[in-house]
Every structure is written in C-alpha cells, then in structure tokens.
Amino acid sequence: MSPLLVAIILAALWMAGAPPLVPDLRLSAPMVARPGTTIGLRAWQVDEDEDGYIVIEAPAVVVQLRDAGGMVLARTELEKSLVQGREGHLQIPAGLDEVVTLVALSEIDGREVSVERTLYVRESIESRLLKGRAVNAFQAYELGPIRAARAGREARALDPRVEEGACVPDLPCWLSVWVGEPVEAVRLRPIAGARVESRTVPPLNGFARFPVVVAGSEGRVEVEALGKDGLIVAAREVRLPVVPGGVVARASVTEGRVEVQWEQLGGRAPVLVDVFQDRRWMHAFSLSPDAPLLPPLGPGVWRLQVRSDLFSDNTAGVAYATVAEPQGLGRARQAAEALLADADREGLDPLAMAIIDGTVAEADEDDLLRALFAIPSFDVVVIGPGASARFGVDETLEQKQELRRWLAAGAILLIGLVVSMVLLRIELLAQAHARRLLDDFGDEAPPPRGGAPSGRGLWAFVLLVFVLMAVLALSKRWF
C-alpha cells in the first residue's frame, strides 16, 4: 500500500498547486493626490481567447475610495473606453488628509473580483510618477553651440525646438526657431536623416517655422540665421528628438475647450488621452478622430499624453494646453510661470524668462506657446502596468503551497521510515530464525554459501527511494 499512498499524496499536491481561476482585473491609478482634486483611473481585464492569445476585456468596474476603517468616502463608475478597458476619474473629498485605499470592484463570470491600491492624500504632496523616455543617445534632443559667422558679433539667441516635443519617423513635425534679434531669414539645412520642404523662411514676430520629416531612426539639421546681404550671421547644429513608432500630438484651445489632433503610422484611430497637471494624473479619456474635443478642464496648464493602447507609455505623444485664468496675465505668461516652477528641469528656459521679463511682447501668443512646450514635452510621465487582482492571490497560494510541500515531504518520509523499519524487522527475524535452524542441525548443517542473503539491506534501498520521493515533493518545478 505504501507506493499507492505516496502516489495519492503527490497527486493531491500537484492538484493543489494549480493556479486559481481568479480573473486578472487590473487597476491603474496614481499613488498620491491632493484633497479637492481629481485622479485619473483606468481598469481592464487580461484574459485569453480560445487559441491562447492575450486579449483585453472591459468588464463593468466601480472604484471606491475607502478610509482605514473601510468606510466609503467616494465612488465612481468607469466608462468604457474607445480603445481598451474602462476609464474615468474620481473626485477626492475636500479636507481629506490621510492614507486611504482605492478599491476597484467588478463582477466577472458570476464572481466578484477586487483590486486594491494605496492612495496618499496630502495638501502639499508631490507626485512620484517617473518622468522619462527610453531612447538611445542619438534620439534625444541636443543643441550645439552657436557659431557667430562675423567677428565681433554674437547672436543673442538661435533656439530651434520641435513643437510636438519629438519627431516620429515618416510623420511630419514642425521645427520652430526663436530668433533673438532681427534677421532677414532663417535657413534649415539637413545633415542626416531629415527631409526639409522649405529651406529658407523669413521670421515672423521672432519665429521661423519649418516642416520636417525624419527618414530614419535619428535626424540632424543645421540652423542658419541670414543677414540682409544673404550671408550667414549665426548657425548651430541640432539633433532632433526622435521616438520610433510613436504618436505625434498637438492641442489647441478655443473658448476654453481643448481640441486634440494626432497622427500615427497606419492612419488615425481612436487613442487614449491622459491629462496631467504638475505631473499629477487628473483625468483619463479616449478620443476618436471624429470627436477630438475633451470635456472642459478648467483654467490651468494641462499636459496631454496621447497613446494608442494601454501599454505604450514610451511612445506616447505629448501636447500642452493652456486654458486662460479669469483676469489673468495671459496664456503665455501663465505657461512660462508653470514651466519655471517645475523644479525637475535643469536650468531656466531663456524663452520663458524673456516672456516674464516682457522682452518678446511683439510675438504671437500661439507661437510662444508652441515653442515653450516643445522641450518639456519630449519626456513622458510613466503611469505603469497597474495593480492586478491576482497579485495577492498568487502570493497567498505560493505560501500555502510551500507549506503543503513540506507536509507532503514529511508524510512521504514518515511512510518510508515505517516501511523500512518493518523490512528491517523482517530481515532481523529471518536471520535469527536461520541461526536457530543451523543450531538445531548442528554439525550436519551444510557449509554457508558465499555472498549475502538476497533480502539483506532491502530496507535501506526502500528508505532511499522514499527520501527521493520526499525531495521530489519539495520541487517547485513540478509542484
């Protein structure tokens, strides 16, 4: 019976280690928030189709905000996205100052599934969302030094910036050049990996704009300021920021409403739009090409990240929208102050400083806004893959399975000890019985044959087999 018992124990251990049928519901939400504001939310289910391929489902999801005692402080029902999953935002109650819990609830296949996330609500708390983009050194924005062409004369500024923040290969982007002093024209000369339609453009209100298309994985151009005689006054080289396979996004504001325009390889399709303010995730929307208007956001400087799916943070297009404050100083001054208040930026933006000092008052406001947001829009704020409903379940299952492995190994080893002891006792009794028979025969007994009896040491071999089975039960590969 012992081999049968061991087989039953190993089979039970193997069946107990099977992963539970818990739907993989995921929730993406910020870690910090301020009272009286909103936070963006996205939820989705990761599932498999009949062929074993990963698919993204969008079950109905309700998100609750609970305090330490489990009381519901706020709730919202997420809407179905035009792209993937569910989306929406949650209003944080005013006056709240504590650590709370976000709980996403959904009923999937008749089973209630939940995901929990901790949320730190403080009045003066800053976002901890990472800001960066995974590109190589030849795809990052880089300005060369200004080279004056005439002795004794220095150009005050020759500042080229990509208005969309980054160029995507085979999609058009705009290079805006801020000229710090009156020049006759600005010429753009491609060096590597860039196509330029208009080579020479006269500046208008201090800015010259060029449509550029990057043809490869990197692009470099030379910007030249020309005097009245057509000679070069100053020049500098610029490495264009490039994001392969990304989305190019632009935003415009009309009567307080934000319109988003985007381009992507393969034609325009619905996209996800995440709205940030001071690097804090405030709203989550999705837009279609036929309806590119966002709901009213209110006064402020808003960062819009446009991506094609839930898992493409790195290739998101970035655009800024400035909604004027009532009785404010103007959108350009409002945007310049918001940029200078960003402590993570290295150095001060000369254009933002010039706007605050009032030295570019003659420039068009739209030109100023496009140039202001060109540099900081290269990086993306990373939202992350989201918390899973299976994370805690899998961890608990692993702890329980580890305990089962040791119990099964102990039971198998105990069975092996019992069987080995029985075999050892049988062997000892047989040897004693053989000695008595030899004594009874006396001198007439035949001489002993060479070699050990066939049953001697069987108990040790059986014990070794059970030890090996116990070690197998401890294997995480099989159980």
DODRENFI-364815 format. One line per 5 residues: number of its first residue (from 1); their letters; for each residue z, y, x of C-alpha. Coordinates in nm, 3 decimals. Layout:
N
NUM) A) Z Y X ~ ...
END
This chain:
479
1) MSPLL) 0.000 0.000 0.000 ~ 0.054 0.241 0.291 ~ -0.319 0.319 0.353 ~ -0.360 0.384 -0.019 ~ -0.062 0.623 -0.020
6) VAIIL) -0.199 0.812 0.280 ~ -0.541 0.841 0.113 ~ -0.380 0.976 -0.204 ~ -0.181 1.236 -0.003 ~ -0.488 1.357 0.190
11) AALWM) -0.699 1.375 -0.127 ~ -0.431 1.578 -0.306 ~ -0.402 1.810 -0.006 ~ -0.779 1.862 0.004 ~ -0.797 1.940 -0.369
16) AGAPP) -0.502 2.181 -0.350 ~ -0.680 2.378 -0.075 ~ -0.983 2.455 -0.291 ~ -1.017 2.834 -0.344 ~ -0.902 2.951 -0.687
21) LVPDL) -1.160 3.069 -0.936 ~ -1.050 3.433 -0.923 ~ -1.331 3.684 -0.986 ~ -1.389 3.915 -0.690 ~ -1.325 4.252 -0.856
26) RLSAP) -1.326 4.544 -0.612 ~ -1.194 4.899 -0.635 ~ -1.293 5.186 -0.406 ~ -1.060 5.486 -0.422 ~ -0.900 5.746 -0.191
31) MVARP) -0.568 5.689 -0.017 ~ -0.438 6.044 -0.064 ~ -0.460 6.308 -0.337 ~ -0.314 6.640 -0.441 ~ -0.143 6.694 -0.777
36) GTTIG) -0.355 6.859 -1.043 ~ -0.686 6.745 -0.890 ~ -0.917 6.450 -0.948 ~ -1.006 6.147 -0.737 ~ -1.334 5.957 -0.733
41) LRAWQ) -1.337 5.591 -0.833 ~ -1.587 5.306 -0.808 ~ -1.540 4.944 -0.917 ~ -1.765 4.639 -0.912 ~ -1.760 4.259 -0.913
46) VDEDE) -1.909 4.048 -0.634 ~ -2.050 3.724 -0.777 ~ -2.307 3.454 -0.701 ~ -2.607 3.355 -0.906 ~ -2.727 3.000 -0.971
51) DGYIV) -2.910 2.993 -0.636 ~ -2.603 3.104 -0.440 ~ -2.720 3.461 -0.374 ~ -2.475 3.751 -0.389 ~ -2.508 3.973 -0.697
56) IEAPA) -2.317 4.284 -0.805 ~ -2.186 4.287 -1.162 ~ -2.041 4.574 -1.365 ~ -1.766 4.450 -1.600 ~ -1.569 4.699 -1.806
61) VVVQL) -1.288 4.847 -1.592 ~ -0.987 5.059 -1.681 ~ -0.796 5.230 -1.398 ~ -0.430 5.320 -1.443 ~ -0.201 5.537 -1.233
66) RDAGG) 0.150 5.389 -1.222 ~ 0.473 5.508 -1.066 ~ 0.722 5.292 -0.873 ~ 0.877 5.171 -1.200 ~ 0.543 5.057 -1.345
71) MVLAR) 0.511 5.344 -1.595 ~ 0.153 5.452 -1.665 ~ 0.110 5.819 -1.570 ~ -0.267 5.848 -1.628 ~ -0.561 5.625 -1.712
76) TELEK) -0.940 5.637 -1.731 ~ -1.220 5.401 -1.830 ~ -1.502 5.390 -1.579 ~ -1.861 5.431 -1.695 ~ -2.147 5.203 -1.598
81) SLVQG) -2.342 5.332 -1.301 ~ -2.717 5.374 -1.297 ~ -2.724 5.183 -0.967 ~ -2.436 4.937 -0.922 ~ -2.090 4.880 -1.068
86) REGHL) -1.876 5.132 -1.253 ~ -1.790 5.490 -1.161 ~ -1.580 5.786 -1.266 ~ -1.277 5.993 -1.172 ~ -0.907 6.011 -1.257
91) QIPAG) -0.705 6.325 -1.318 ~ -0.382 6.338 -1.114 ~ -0.096 6.491 -1.317 ~ 0.024 6.831 -1.201 ~ 0.364 6.839 -1.035
96) LDEVV) 0.343 6.479 -0.915 ~ 0.486 6.429 -0.565 ~ 0.540 6.060 -0.483 ~ 0.378 5.736 -0.377 ~ 0.205 5.578 -0.677
101) TLVAL) -0.021 5.282 -0.744 ~ -0.378 5.267 -0.870 ~ -0.443 4.955 -1.078 ~ -0.793 4.855 -1.190 ~ -0.789 4.614 -1.486
106) SEIDG) -1.081 4.409 -1.616 ~ -1.135 4.101 -1.830 ~ -1.388 3.867 -1.670 ~ -1.478 3.531 -1.826 ~ -1.173 3.549 -2.051
111) REVSV) -0.935 3.610 -1.759 ~ -0.753 3.935 -1.682 ~ -0.818 4.047 -1.324 ~ -0.649 4.338 -1.146 ~ -0.679 4.526 -0.816
116) ERTLY) -0.406 4.750 -0.677 ~ -0.426 5.038 -0.430 ~ -0.151 5.264 -0.299 ~ -0.206 5.638 -0.351 ~ -0.007 5.907 -0.169
121) VRESI) 0.021 6.221 -0.380 ~ 0.143 6.532 -0.196 ~ 0.070 6.902 -0.235 ~ -0.010 6.962 0.132 ~ -0.151 6.620 0.224
126) ESRLL) -0.483 6.597 0.407 ~ -0.746 6.328 0.366 ~ -0.753 6.042 0.615 ~ -1.108 5.933 0.535 ~ -1.308 5.878 0.853
131) KGRAV) -1.598 6.108 0.928 ~ -1.881 5.983 1.145 ~ -2.215 5.809 1.155 ~ -2.326 5.508 1.359 ~ -2.631 5.629 1.555
136) NAFQA) -2.728 5.598 1.919 ~ -2.721 5.882 2.171 ~ -3.091 5.959 2.120 ~ -3.048 6.013 1.744 ~ -2.765 6.268 1.749
141) YELGP) -2.816 6.644 1.721 ~ -2.831 6.809 2.065 ~ -2.923 7.163 2.169 ~ -3.048 7.252 2.514 ~ -2.963 7.579 2.688
146) IRAAR) -3.152 7.896 2.601 ~ -3.405 7.981 2.870 ~ -3.496 8.350 2.892 ~ -3.861 8.396 2.993 ~ -3.825 8.751 3.122
151) AGREA) -3.593 8.861 3.400 ~ -3.304 9.079 3.291 ~ -3.345 8.993 2.924 ~ -3.139 8.742 2.730 ~ -3.192 8.631 2.375
156) RALDP) -2.885 8.673 2.158 ~ -2.949 8.361 1.951 ~ -3.213 8.098 1.905 ~ -3.040 7.846 1.680 ~ -3.253 7.564 1.529
161) RVEEG) -3.089 7.348 1.261 ~ -3.211 7.067 1.035 ~ -3.141 7.184 0.682 ~ -3.086 6.833 0.544 ~ -2.844 6.756 0.827
166) ACVPD) -3.062 6.475 0.959 ~ -3.424 6.365 0.954 ~ -3.533 6.024 0.826 ~ -3.841 5.871 0.992 ~ -4.159 5.920 0.784
171) LPCWL) -3.985 6.161 0.541 ~ -4.024 6.541 0.565 ~ -3.730 6.753 0.674 ~ -3.700 7.128 0.736 ~ -3.604 7.290 1.066
176) SVWVG) -3.451 7.634 1.012 ~ -3.438 7.860 1.321 ~ -3.197 8.153 1.318 ~ -3.325 8.431 1.545 ~ -3.056 8.668 1.666
181) EPVEA) -3.290 8.957 1.746 ~ -3.625 9.078 1.608 ~ -3.915 8.873 1.741 ~ -4.277 8.861 1.643 ~ -4.294 8.488 1.574
186) VRLRP) -4.129 8.154 1.640 ~ -4.333 7.864 1.770 ~ -4.239 7.498 1.742 ~ -4.388 7.261 1.996 ~ -4.338 6.883 1.952
191) IAGAR) -4.228 6.695 2.263 ~ -4.172 6.337 2.143 ~ -4.161 6.153 1.811 ~ -4.218 6.455 1.586 ~ -4.509 6.592 1.382
196) VESRT) -4.522 6.964 1.301 ~ -4.758 7.108 1.041 ~ -4.705 7.481 1.110 ~ -4.681 7.552 1.481 ~ -4.616 7.931 1.460
201) VPPLN) -4.420 8.106 1.185 ~ -4.315 8.473 1.162 ~ -3.941 8.502 1.091 ~ -3.834 8.634 0.751 ~ -3.493 8.803 0.728
206) GFARF) -3.393 8.648 1.059 ~ -3.503 8.289 0.984 ~ -3.814 8.084 1.055 ~ -3.859 7.751 0.874 ~ -4.076 7.456 0.984
211) PVVVA) -4.156 7.130 0.801 ~ -4.109 6.839 1.043 ~ -4.172 6.464 1.016 ~ -4.011 6.229 1.267 ~ -4.252 5.949 1.353
216) GSEGR) -4.017 5.713 1.538 ~ -3.651 5.641 1.596 ~ -3.599 5.974 1.777 ~ -3.754 6.319 1.789 ~ -3.752 6.615 2.028
221) VEVEA) -3.912 6.958 1.990 ~ -3.926 7.284 2.183 ~ -3.845 7.609 2.001 ~ -4.000 7.925 2.143 ~ -3.943 8.287 2.042
226) LGKDG) -4.255 8.503 2.089 ~ -4.267 8.879 2.151 ~ -4.520 9.132 2.023 ~ -4.753 9.056 2.309 ~ -4.751 8.685 2.220
231) LIVAA) -4.557 8.590 2.530 ~ -4.251 8.368 2.522 ~ -3.926 8.565 2.508 ~ -3.687 8.267 2.500 ~ -3.707 7.893 2.447
236) REVRL) -3.480 7.593 2.410 ~ -3.517 7.222 2.350 ~ -3.356 7.047 2.057 ~ -3.306 6.677 1.988 ~ -3.340 6.626 1.614
241) PVVPG) -3.068 6.428 1.437 ~ -3.227 6.109 1.304 ~ -3.093 5.848 1.059 ~ -3.329 5.548 1.029 ~ -3.372 5.418 0.676
246) GVVAR) -3.161 5.691 0.522 ~ -3.187 5.928 0.227 ~ -3.287 6.294 0.253 ~ -3.090 6.504 0.004 ~ -3.095 6.870 -0.100
251) ASVTE) -2.886 7.061 -0.353 ~ -2.935 7.389 -0.537 ~ -2.707 7.583 -0.771 ~ -2.832 7.761 -1.082 ~ -2.584 7.933 -1.314
256) GRVEV) -2.302 7.713 -1.188 ~ -2.492 7.385 -1.234 ~ -2.574 7.173 -0.931 ~ -2.915 7.008 -0.909 ~ -2.967 6.733 -0.651
261) QWEQL) -3.307 6.644 -0.511 ~ -3.360 6.347 -0.282 ~ -3.630 6.146 -0.110 ~ -3.616 5.787 0.013 ~ -3.854 5.533 0.153
266) GGRAP) -4.031 5.332 -0.114 ~ -4.020 5.607 -0.376 ~ -3.743 5.783 -0.564 ~ -3.497 5.566 -0.754 ~ -3.151 5.621 -0.907
271) VLVDV) -2.882 5.696 -0.649 ~ -2.505 5.716 -0.619 ~ -2.356 6.062 -0.563 ~ -2.003 6.103 -0.425 ~ -1.855 6.452 -0.443
276) FQDRR) -1.607 6.572 -0.179 ~ -1.408 6.888 -0.124 ~ -1.226 6.939 0.208 ~ -1.308 6.574 0.286 ~ -1.123 6.464 -0.030
281) WMHAF) -1.318 6.237 -0.264 ~ -1.313 6.412 -0.602 ~ -1.585 6.260 -0.824 ~ -1.826 5.966 -0.842 ~ -2.158 5.996 -1.024
286) SLSPD) -2.503 5.839 -1.035 ~ -2.826 6.028 -1.098 ~ -3.179 5.935 -1.192 ~ -3.492 6.125 -1.082 ~ -3.546 6.235 -1.442
291) APLLP) -3.193 6.381 -1.476 ~ -3.085 6.525 -1.138 ~ -2.816 6.764 -1.271 ~ -2.448 6.699 -1.203 ~ -2.177 6.780 -1.457
296) PLGPG) -2.008 7.118 -1.397 ~ -1.796 7.101 -1.081 ~ -1.632 7.443 -1.090 ~ -1.610 7.708 -0.818 ~ -1.589 7.589 -0.458
301) VWRLQ) -1.781 7.438 -0.169 ~ -1.881 7.082 -0.257 ~ -2.010 6.813 -0.023 ~ -2.250 6.566 -0.190 ~ -2.322 6.228 -0.033
306) VRSDL) -2.625 6.053 -0.179 ~ -2.674 5.682 -0.113 ~ -2.896 5.411 -0.253 ~ -2.626 5.145 -0.306 ~ -2.254 5.076 -0.272
311) FSDNT) -2.274 4.955 0.087 ~ -2.489 5.218 0.260 ~ -2.240 5.484 0.371 ~ -2.402 5.516 0.712 ~ -2.747 5.601 0.576
316) AGVAY) -2.630 5.841 0.303 ~ -2.798 6.176 0.267 ~ -2.565 6.476 0.268 ~ -2.606 6.809 0.090 ~ -2.373 7.102 0.021
321) ATVAE) -2.346 7.306 -0.296 ~ -2.157 7.635 -0.321 ~ -2.053 7.745 -0.669 ~ -1.952 8.109 -0.659 ~ -1.595 8.205 -0.741
326) PQGLG) -1.540 8.472 -1.005 ~ -1.511 8.814 -0.843 ~ -1.564 8.652 -0.503 ~ -1.725 8.792 -0.188 ~ -2.045 8.594 -0.233
331) RARQA) -2.151 8.236 -0.175 ~ -2.247 8.288 0.190 ~ -1.905 8.435 0.282 ~ -1.733 8.165 0.076 ~ -1.927 7.890 0.259
336) AEALL) -1.868 8.046 0.604 ~ -1.492 8.062 0.550 ~ -1.488 7.700 0.428 ~ -1.669 7.585 0.743 ~ -1.442 7.775 0.979
341) ADADR) -1.137 7.629 0.803 ~ -1.246 7.277 0.899 ~ -1.012 7.203 1.189 ~ -1.201 6.892 1.299 ~ -1.511 7.083 1.403
346) EGLDP) -1.542 7.158 1.774 ~ -1.589 7.528 1.836 ~ -1.680 7.805 1.595 ~ -2.017 7.832 1.424 ~ -2.182 8.152 1.551
351) LAMAI) -2.373 8.193 1.224 ~ -2.053 8.162 1.019 ~ -1.883 8.418 1.245 ~ -2.180 8.653 1.207 ~ -2.162 8.624 0.827
356) IDGTV) -1.790 8.706 0.825 ~ -1.848 8.997 1.064 ~ -2.126 9.126 0.839 ~ -2.398 9.131 1.107 ~ -2.652 8.931 0.903
361) AEADE) -2.625 9.119 0.577 ~ -3.003 9.154 0.551 ~ -3.062 8.776 0.547 ~ -3.136 8.590 0.226 ~ -2.833 8.406 0.085
366) DDLLR) -3.020 8.080 0.034 ~ -3.143 8.087 0.395 ~ -2.788 8.142 0.516 ~ -2.651 7.855 0.309 ~ -2.921 7.614 0.423
371) ALFAI) -2.854 7.696 0.788 ~ -2.475 7.698 0.753 ~ -2.456 7.345 0.615 ~ -2.722 7.196 0.842 ~ -2.494 7.091 1.128
376) PSFDV) -2.184 6.957 0.947 ~ -2.396 6.758 0.702 ~ -2.509 6.516 0.975 ~ -2.184 6.315 0.963 ~ -2.078 6.116 0.657
381) VVIGP) -1.734 6.061 0.510 ~ -1.682 5.685 0.504 ~ -1.545 5.550 0.176 ~ -1.520 5.185 0.277 ~ -1.587 4.850 0.109
386) GASAR) -1.299 4.872 -0.140 ~ -0.994 4.657 -0.213 ~ -1.054 4.309 -0.357 ~ -0.865 4.124 -0.630 ~ -0.889 3.810 -0.418
391) FGVDE) -0.718 3.954 -0.113 ~ -0.361 3.891 -0.226 ~ -0.460 3.564 -0.394 ~ -0.623 3.426 -0.079 ~ -0.325 3.527 0.134
396) TLEQK) -0.078 3.362 -0.105 ~ -0.296 3.049 -0.124 ~ -0.306 3.023 0.256 ~ 0.074 3.045 0.278 ~ 0.118 2.776 0.014
401) QELRR) -0.147 2.554 0.170 ~ 0.024 2.581 0.509 ~ 0.346 2.457 0.351 ~ 0.156 2.173 0.184 ~ 0.003 2.070 0.519
406) WLAAG) 0.344 2.031 0.682 ~ 0.485 1.844 0.381 ~ 0.185 1.609 0.377 ~ 0.209 1.552 0.754 ~ 0.582 1.481 0.722
411) AILLI) 0.526 1.235 0.434 ~ 0.249 1.051 0.625 ~ 0.464 1.032 0.938 ~ 0.759 0.900 0.732 ~ 0.539 0.629 0.578
416) GLVVS) 0.417 0.539 0.926 ~ 0.775 0.511 1.057 ~ 0.878 0.286 0.767 ~ 0.574 0.059 0.809 ~ 0.620 0.047 1.188
421) MVLLR) 0.990 -0.040 1.150 ~ 0.903 -0.323 0.910 ~ 0.639 -0.458 1.150 ~ 0.880 -0.428 1.443 ~ 1.149 -0.616 1.247
426) IELLA) 0.900 -0.889 1.156 ~ 0.797 -0.920 1.519 ~ 1.157 -0.944 1.639 ~ 1.242 -1.207 1.374 ~ 0.934 -1.409 1.470
431) QAHAR) 1.032 -1.402 1.836 ~ 1.388 -1.512 1.755 ~ 1.256 -1.792 1.532 ~ 1.022 -1.907 1.815 ~ 1.313 -1.920 2.063
436) RLLDD) 1.518 -2.133 1.826 ~ 1.231 -2.375 1.786 ~ 1.194 -2.401 2.162 ~ 1.564 -2.464 2.199 ~ 1.550 -2.740 1.935
441) FGDEA) 1.264 -2.916 2.113 ~ 1.442 -2.891 2.447 ~ 1.259 -3.040 2.744 ~ 0.992 -3.189 2.521 ~ 0.859 -2.839 2.439
446) PPPRG) 0.513 -2.764 2.577 ~ 0.495 -2.504 2.852 ~ 0.429 -2.146 2.724 ~ 0.070 -2.031 2.736 ~ -0.035 -1.724 2.933
451) GAPSG) -0.071 -1.385 2.752 ~ 0.138 -1.212 2.490 ~ 0.161 -1.326 2.129 ~ -0.109 -1.180 1.904 ~ 0.136 -0.980 1.691
456) RGLWA) 0.332 -0.818 1.974 ~ 0.301 -0.436 1.983 ~ 0.127 -0.409 1.644 ~ 0.397 -0.173 1.520 ~ 0.312 0.076 1.800
461) FVLLV) -0.058 0.075 1.714 ~ 0.015 0.129 1.343 ~ 0.254 0.416 1.427 ~ -0.018 0.577 1.641 ~ -0.265 0.557 1.351
466) FVLMA) -0.019 0.729 1.116 ~ 0.054 1.000 1.374 ~ -0.320 1.070 1.396 ~ -0.337 1.093 1.014 ~ -0.045 1.340 1.017
471) VLALS) -0.224 1.553 1.276 ~ -0.538 1.543 1.060 ~ -0.336 1.670 0.764 ~ -0.238 1.978 0.972 ~ -0.602 2.063 1.040
476) KRWF) -0.710 2.392 0.877 ~ -1.074 2.292 0.921 ~ -1.051 2.008 0.671 ~ -0.752 2.100 0.458
END
